[in-house]
Amino acid sequence: MENISNWFWSDEFWLPAGIYFKDLEDKPGFHYAKPRDLFALPVWAIIIFCLRKVFDYFCTPVLARQLGIKDSRKRPEPNTELEQIYKKNKSPSNDTIQGLAKKVDWSKLRIQTWFRRRRNMDRPSLVQKLSEASWRCFFYTVAFTFGICTLVQSPWFWDNLYCWVDYPRQSMWTSVYYYYMLEGGFYFSLLFSIMSDVKRKDFVEQLIHHMATIFLIVFSYVANFVRIGSMVMAIHDISDIILEFAKCFVYGKKTVWADNLFTVFAIVFIISRLIIYPYCVIHTTWVKSMWLFKPYAGYYFFNALLMVLQLLHIFWAAIIVKMAIRMVMVGKVEKDARSDVEEESENEDENENEPSHPVSNGKKMAVQNNGT
């Protein structure tokens, strides 16, 4: 294991043959991506996490009012005995409920209502879901705007061969550095808030995704793949903006807006992930890069990550197409199968619908992954 570790952290793994980290020393007006720069990511994460709290406090209530969203769930009546049973079994059998009815002197229907309302209180409210979706929509909008403003000034945006010209002796643009810190800090901040965010059935997968994204951001930065990484980040952010925006309208039960935005999202996702990404990223990393330098271990590893990401794009695109077909047949966006839905009875408790987040499981390589 020690030999593998030494090899992984060696110059031969991270850089083309004949080039060493000692060769990439800063010069006046010329700054290289350095692994030590990434120590700033936790600081950025804390700042972004604090900004989210400010957003939740000031912006979410305003958005909720504008969309007519409120927490209308009915709280269960206080009952110590039922609460103790609930901690052991959230969905007791009919026999258990019958026994409880005699014990607490309540009707069976009243006890069933109590357990239903108690289970609903454990589920996230529409306001909580709006808070998460609106924050992500806001962040992706800011990140994409900053990224695209940076990229349009870069030569590699107009000719992706420049992603590899003089590689790895490429000076780090200040704006690209901040773009990496912004994206990396955001995904680090998600690790801080993941326990308080809306819990979905794919919680573990979400956690793994966040960790993978952070890994890819770090890897691409250390290997100085930041030019192609900045391209990947921008390509991924654009469809996420639309998706989170659509979810906000779903929570507000603005069906027409939600359906139209989902349609736009599906089109943008397919174009950006299945057309632009393969042409502007995969092709240049596998083909054009070899015009300028010979492949090496880290290069193959990075390209393997990009290909895995493309497979995820195809997987999620298939789900999106199925959802789109279903939407046409049913006439509305279906709820996210990963989310808990409030239980309802006649004249009671709202039913929450949510669009699927196809990107979030497979999304952002982290180069944006930045390689992600």
Secondary structure, DSSP 8 states (H G I E B T S, - for coil): -HHHHHHHTSHHHHS-TT--GGG---BTTB----GGGGGGHHHHHHHHHHHHHHHHHHTHHHHHHHHT-----------HHHHHHHHH-SS--HHHHHHHHHHHT--HHHHHHHHHHHHHHHS--HHHHHHHHHHHHHHHHHHHHHHHHHHTTSHHHH-GGGGTTTTT-----HHHHHHHHHHHHHHHHHHHHTTTS---TTHHHHHHHHHHHHHHHHHHHHTT-HHHHHHHHHHHHHHHHHHHHHHHHHHTT-HHHHHHHHHHHHHHHHHIIIIIHIIIIIHHHHTGGGGTS---HHHHHHHHHHHHHHHHHHHHHHHHHHHHHHHHHHSS----TTS-----BTTBS--------HHHHH---BTTBBB-
